[in-house]
Amino acid sequence: MRKLLLAVLFALLGSSFLLADTYNLDKVHTSVGFTVSHLVISHVSGVFRDFNGTINYDAADPTKSSIDVHIISNSITTGDDKRDGHLKSPDFFDVAKFPELTFKSTSIEKKGDGFIAHGPLTIHGVTKDVALPFTIAGTVKDQMGRTRVVAQSSITINRKDYGLVWNKPLEGGGMLVGDDVKIDLNVEAVK
């Protein structure tokens, strides 16, 4: 009976799933950055310094891969302690109440020269399905003989869709903080 269950499980999952390798994000060589407009005509950039995640990567067919990432909201930094404190407050990320931003792919499709990972993105306790475009630069052996996969992604989201609505009007028109946030990911993950 046990052999029959294993055979059924193998058939349901497909052999390609079992051929996928697990890679862990390398924090030293991965960046999770963002840019948002400030004062209408300027931009502020920042990063999240603490995160973890895994990529189950099928090199033969990347559409059979999966992604699971957790970003620690309290690790946000823009290079200004006062602004960072405001971003961590209930006006924005409310890090005490919402300690993580998460993304977990539900499917991956081939699109042109790249791919799109579909799945729920959760920020500030709000979950929305997104289509995250990405490219795979490839795999390479590092100086210690470990295999790494390298990928890049960029997506723009509306922060208000995730309950990040704080703002102030400017005297000359417009708002202090833009609604659209560009997220840039440069990923190295180690097998």
ZAFI-662842 format. One record per residue (C-alpha): residue in three letters; x, y, z. Coordinates in Angstrom, 1 decimal. Layout:
<sites>
rest, xx, yy, zz
ala, X, Y, Z .
...
</sites>
This chain:
<sites>
rest, xx, yy, zz
met, 0.0, 0.0, 0.0 .
arg, 2.8, 2.4, 0.9 .
lys, 4.5, 1.8, -2.5 .
leu, 1.2, 2.5, -4.3 .
leu, 0.8, 5.8, -2.4 .
leu, 4.3, 6.9, -3.2 .
ala, 3.8, 6.0, -6.9 .
val, 0.6, 8.1, -6.9 .
leu, 2.2, 11.0, -5.2 .
phe, 5.1, 10.9, -7.7 .
ala, 2.7, 10.9, -10.6 .
leu, 0.7, 13.8, -9.1 .
leu, 3.7, 16.0, -8.4 .
gly, 5.5, 15.1, -11.6 .
ser, 9.1, 14.2, -11.9 .
ser, 10.2, 17.8, -12.7 .
phe, 9.1, 18.9, -9.2 .
leu, 11.4, 16.4, -7.7 .
leu, 14.2, 17.6, -9.9 .
ala, 13.9, 21.2, -8.7 .
asp, 16.8, 22.3, -6.5 .
thr, 16.3, 24.4, -3.4 .
tyr, 18.2, 27.7, -3.3 .
asn, 18.3, 30.1, -0.3 .
leu, 18.5, 33.8, -0.8 .
asp, 22.0, 35.2, -0.1 .
lys, 21.5, 38.3, 2.0 .
val, 25.0, 39.6, 1.2 .
his, 24.5, 39.5, -2.5 .
thr, 20.7, 40.2, -2.8 .
ser, 19.1, 43.6, -2.7 .
val, 15.4, 44.5, -2.0 .
gly, 15.1, 48.1, -3.0 .
phe, 12.3, 50.6, -3.7 .
thr, 11.9, 54.1, -5.1 .
val, 9.0, 56.5, -4.6 .
ser, 8.4, 60.1, -5.7 .
his, 8.9, 62.9, -3.1 .
leu, 7.8, 66.5, -3.4 .
val, 6.4, 65.6, -6.9 .
ile, 9.7, 66.2, -8.7 .
ser, 12.2, 64.2, -6.7 .
his, 12.6, 60.6, -5.6 .
val, 13.6, 58.8, -2.4 .
ser, 15.1, 55.3, -2.5 .
gly, 15.5, 52.7, 0.2 .
val, 16.1, 49.1, 0.9 .
phe, 15.0, 46.3, 3.2 .
arg, 18.2, 44.9, 4.8 .
asp, 16.7, 41.8, 6.4 .
phe, 14.8, 39.1, 4.5 .
asn, 14.9, 35.3, 3.8 .
gly, 13.5, 33.1, 1.2 .
thr, 13.8, 30.1, -0.9 .
ile, 13.6, 29.4, -4.6 .
asn, 12.8, 25.9, -5.8 .
tyr, 14.5, 26.2, -9.2 .
asp, 14.0, 23.7, -12.0 .
ala, 16.7, 24.7, -14.5 .
ala, 15.2, 22.4, -17.2 .
asp, 11.8, 24.2, -17.0 .
pro, 11.8, 27.3, -14.8 .
thr, 8.0, 27.4, -15.1 .
lys, 8.0, 24.5, -12.7 .
ser, 9.9, 26.5, -10.1 .
ser, 8.5, 28.3, -7.1 .
ile, 9.4, 31.3, -4.9 .
asp, 8.8, 32.1, -1.2 .
val, 10.1, 35.3, 0.2 .
his, 9.7, 37.0, 3.7 .
ile, 10.9, 40.6, 4.1 .
ile, 11.3, 42.0, 7.6 .
ser, 9.5, 45.4, 7.6 .
asn, 11.5, 46.8, 10.5 .
ser, 14.7, 46.5, 8.4 .
ile, 13.6, 49.4, 6.1 .
thr, 16.2, 52.1, 5.6 .
thr, 16.4, 55.2, 3.4 .
gly, 19.5, 56.7, 4.9 .
asp, 17.6, 59.1, 7.2 .
asp, 16.8, 57.9, 10.7 .
lys, 13.8, 60.3, 11.2 .
arg, 12.2, 59.2, 7.9 .
asp, 12.9, 55.6, 8.6 .
gly, 11.2, 56.0, 12.0 .
his, 8.2, 57.5, 10.3 .
leu, 8.1, 54.6, 7.7 .
lys, 8.1, 52.1, 10.6 .
ser, 5.3, 53.9, 12.4 .
pro, 1.5, 53.2, 12.1 .
asp, 1.4, 56.0, 9.4 .
phe, 3.1, 53.6, 7.0 .
phe, 4.3, 50.0, 7.6 .
asp, 3.3, 49.7, 11.3 .
val, 6.1, 47.3, 11.9 .
ala, 5.0, 46.3, 15.4 .
lys, 1.7, 45.0, 14.0 .
phe, 2.9, 43.9, 10.5 .
pro, 6.4, 42.5, 10.9 .
glu, 6.7, 41.0, 7.4 .
leu, 6.1, 41.6, 3.7 .
thr, 5.6, 38.3, 1.9 .
phe, 5.4, 36.9, -1.6 .
lys, 4.8, 33.2, -2.5 .
ser, 4.4, 32.2, -6.1 .
thr, 1.4, 30.1, -7.1 .
ser, 2.6, 29.7, -10.7 .
ile, 5.3, 30.8, -13.1 .
glu, 4.8, 31.4, -16.8 .
lys, 7.3, 32.1, -19.6 .
lys, 6.9, 35.5, -21.2 .
gly, 9.2, 36.7, -24.0 .
asp, 12.8, 36.5, -22.8 .
gly, 11.7, 36.3, -19.2 .
phe, 9.1, 34.9, -16.8 .
ile, 6.2, 36.1, -14.7 .
ala, 5.7, 34.7, -11.1 .
his, 2.0, 34.9, -10.1 .
gly, 1.1, 34.9, -6.5 .
pro, -0.1, 36.8, -3.4 .
leu, 2.0, 39.8, -2.2 .
thr, 1.2, 40.8, 1.4 .
ile, 2.2, 44.3, 2.7 .
his, 0.8, 46.0, 5.8 .
gly, -1.6, 43.0, 6.3 .
val, -3.2, 43.5, 2.9 .
thr, -2.9, 40.7, 0.3 .
lys, -3.2, 41.2, -3.4 .
asp, -2.4, 38.9, -6.3 .
val, 0.5, 40.3, -8.4 .
ala, 2.3, 39.3, -11.6 .
leu, 6.0, 39.7, -10.8 .
pro, 8.1, 39.8, -14.0 .
phe, 11.7, 38.5, -13.7 .
thr, 14.6, 37.4, -15.8 .
ile, 17.1, 34.7, -14.9 .
ala, 20.7, 35.7, -15.6 .
gly, 21.7, 32.1, -15.1 .
thr, 23.5, 29.8, -12.7 .
val, 27.2, 29.8, -11.8 .
lys, 29.6, 28.1, -9.4 .
asp, 31.1, 30.4, -6.8 .
gln, 34.7, 30.2, -5.5 .
met, 33.6, 27.7, -2.9 .
gly, 32.0, 25.4, -5.5 .
arg, 28.4, 26.2, -4.6 .
thr, 25.9, 26.7, -7.3 .
arg, 24.1, 30.0, -7.4 .
val, 21.1, 31.2, -9.4 .
val, 20.9, 34.9, -10.3 .
ala, 17.7, 36.8, -11.2 .
gln, 16.4, 40.3, -11.5 .
ser, 12.9, 41.7, -11.1 .
ser, 11.2, 45.1, -11.1 .
ile, 7.5, 45.9, -10.5 .
thr, 5.6, 49.0, -9.7 .
ile, 2.7, 48.9, -7.2 .
asn, 0.3, 51.5, -5.8 .
arg, 1.0, 51.8, -2.1 .
lys, -2.6, 52.8, -1.3 .
asp, -3.7, 49.3, -2.6 .
tyr, -1.9, 48.0, 0.5 .
gly, -3.3, 50.5, 3.1 .
leu, -0.3, 52.8, 3.0 .
val, -2.3, 55.9, 2.6 .
trp, -0.6, 58.6, 4.7 .
asn, 0.2, 61.8, 2.8 .
lys, 0.3, 65.6, 3.0 .
pro, -0.7, 68.1, 0.4 .
leu, 2.0, 70.5, -0.9 .
glu, 1.3, 74.3, -0.9 .
gly, 2.0, 74.5, -4.7 .
gly, -0.1, 71.4, -5.5 .
gly, 0.5, 67.7, -5.5 .
met, 1.3, 65.5, -2.6 .
leu, 4.4, 64.9, -0.5 .
val, 4.7, 61.2, -1.3 .
gly, 3.8, 59.6, -4.6 .
asp, 1.4, 56.6, -4.8 .
asp, 3.5, 54.5, -7.1 .
val, 6.4, 52.6, -5.6 .
lys, 8.9, 50.9, -7.9 .
ile, 10.4, 47.7, -6.3 .
asp, 13.7, 46.4, -7.6 .
leu, 15.0, 43.0, -6.8 .
asn, 18.5, 41.7, -7.5 .
val, 18.7, 38.2, -6.3 .
glu, 21.5, 35.7, -5.7 .
ala, 20.4, 32.4, -4.2 .
val, 22.7, 29.6, -3.1 .
lys, 21.9, 25.9, -3.6 .
</sites>
